[in-house]
């Protein structure tokens, strides 16, 4: 999940909103925030879709444990041997197609 930093994701969301066009300046920041949230959700779903059942079970156990830290969760995800750069690229492409309709 570290493959794209938050500022890079923000830039991607901002670019998508601009590409969509015809956005009132008053609502642009609100729309960017909404697109950013949806983009993060798309990336997370793509990551989850690449997990094996055993990896998903371990991940759910970690999430269910109220004492799990964010660094423990990130370490677990890294141990799943998922190509996060590819995941992010695929998710961004899927989202772009869906959002822009092209």
NUROTI-398104 format. One record per atom (N, C-alpha, C): residue in three letters; x, y, z. Coordinates in steps of 0.05 Angstrom, whole numbers, plus 5000, padded with zeros to 4 digits. Layout:
! NUROTI-398104
ALAXYZ;...
//
This chain:
! NUROTI-398104
UNK501649765000;UNK500050005000;UNK501750255000;UNK504250225006;UNK506050455005;UNK506950524977;UNK506050374957;UNK507050414930;UNK506350694920;UNK504250804929;UNK503551074922;UNK503051224948;UNK504451444952;UNK504051604976;UNK501451754974;UNK500451854997;UNK497951994997;UNK497952234978;UNK500252374976;UNK500252614959;UNK500152534930;UNK501252294923;UNK500952194895;UNK498152114889;UNK496851994909;UNK494051914905;UNK492252164903;UNK492852364919;UNK491452624917;UNK491752744889;UNK494152744879;UNK494752844852;UNK493152694831;UNK493052424834;UNK491552264815;UNK488552334817;UNK487452364841;UNK484652444844;UNK484152714832;UNK485952904837;UNK485653174826;UNK485653164796;UNK487453004784;UNK487652974756;UNK485052864744;UNK483952664757;UNK481452544748;UNK479152744749;UNK478952894770;UNK476853094772;UNK477153304750;UNK479653394745;UNK480153584723;UNK479453464696;UNK480153214692;UNK479653084666;UNK476653054662;UNK475153024683;UNK472253004681;UNK471053264671;UNK472253484680;UNK471453754671;UNK468953854683;UNK468454104678;UNK465954244686;UNK465354214716;UNK467354264733;UNK466954244762;UNK467054534773;UNK464954594788;UNK464754854801;UNK467054874821;UNK468555084821;UNK470855124839;UNK470055094868;UNK467555174874;UNK466555154902;UNK466454874912;UNK465954684894;UNK465654404902;UNK468054224894;UNK470054344881;UNK472254184871;UNK473754034893;UNK474454164915;UNK475954034936;UNK474253804948;UNK471753854951;UNK469953644962;UNK469853404943;UNK469653454918;UNK469653244898;UNK472253094897;UNK474453234899;UNK477153104899;UNK477352924923;UNK476353014947;UNK476452844971;UNK474752594967;UNK472452624954;UNK470752394949;UNK472052194930;UNK473252304908;UNK474552134889;UNK476951994902;UNK478352134919;UNK480652014933;UNK479851784951;UNK477651814965;UNK476651604982;UNK475851354965;UNK474451414943;UNK473651194925;UNK476051054912;UNK478051214905;UNK480551104894;UNK481950914914;UNK482151004939;UNK483350844960;UNK481750584964;UNK479150604963;UNK477450364966;UNK477950164943;UNK478250274919;UNK478850104895;UNK481549964898;UNK483550104907;UNK486149984912;UNK485949774933;UNK484649824955;UNK484349634977;UNK482949384967;UNK480849414951;UNK479349184941;UNK481149014922;UNK482749154906;UNK484649014888;UNK486648854905;UNK487648964926;UNK489548824944;UNK488148574955;UNK485748614966;UNK484348384978;UNK483748164958;UNK483148244933;UNK482448044913;UNK484847874905;UNK487247964912;UNK489647804905;UNK490647634928;UNK489347644951;UNK490047484974;UNK488947204971;UNK490447014981;UNK489446734983;UNK487446725007;UNK486046505009;UNK484146475031;UNK485746485058;UNK487946345059;UNK489546345084;UNK490546635090;UNK491446775070;UNK492347055075;UNK490047225085;UNK487747185073;UNK485347345081;UNK484547275109;UNK484647015117;UNK484046945144;UNK485947075164;UNK488547065158;UNK490547195175;UNK490147495177;UNK489447615155;UNK488947905154;UNK486447975171;UNK484347815169;UNK481947865185;UNK482547835214;UNK484147635222;UNK484847595250;UNK486347845260;UNK488147945244;UNK489648185252;UNK487848425255;UNK485948455237;UNK484148675238;UNK482248655262;UNK481448405269;UNK479648365292;UNK481048415319;UNK483648405319;UNK485148445343;UNK485448745348;UNK484148845369;UNK484149125375;UNK486949235382;UNK488849055388;UNK491449145395;UNK493349155371;UNK492349085347;UNK494049095323;UNK494649385315;UNK497149435310;UNK497949705302;UNK497849725271;UNK497949975262;UNK498050015233;UNK500549895221;UNK502749915235;UNK505249795225;UNK505149495223;UNK503749365243;UNK503449075241;UNK501748995217;UNK499649155212;UNK497949095189;UNK499549135163;UNK501149345161;UNK502749395137;UNK504849175134;UNK506049085156;UNK508048875154;UNK506748615144;UNK504348555154;UNK502848315145;UNK502348335115;UNK501348565106;UNK500748585078;UNK503248555061;UNK505448665070;UNK508048635055;UNK508848335054;UNK508248185075;UNK509047905076;UNK507347735058;UNK505147845047;UNK503347695029;UNK504447675001;UNK506747794996;UNK508047774970;UNK506247864947;UNK505048104951;UNK503348224931;UNK504948454919;UNK504848474892;UNK506248684878;UNK504448934880;UNK505049104899;UNK503449334905;UNK503549544882;UNK505849564869;UNK505949744846;UNK504049664824;UNK503949394819;UNK502049294799;UNK499149334808;UNK498649264833;UNK495949294844;UNK495049584841;UNK496749774848;UNK495950054847;UNK495450144818;UNK497250054800;UNK496950124772;UNK494350004761;UNK493749754767;UNK491249634757;UNK488849774769;UNK488849824795;UNK486649954808;UNK486150234797;UNK488350384793;UNK488050654782;UNK486950644754;UNK487750454738;UNK486750434711;UNK483750364711;UNK483050164728;UNK480150094730;UNK478550334739;UNK479550474759;UNK478050694770;UNK477750914749;UNK479950974734;UNK479951184714;UNK477751114693;UNK477750864684;UNK475750784664;UNK472950814674;UNK472550724699;UNK469950744711;UNK469051034715;UNK470851194725;UNK470251474732;UNK469851644707;UNK471551614688;UNK471451774664;UNK469651664642;UNK469051404645;UNK467351274626;UNK468751234599;UNK471451204601;UNK472951154576;UNK475050944580;
//
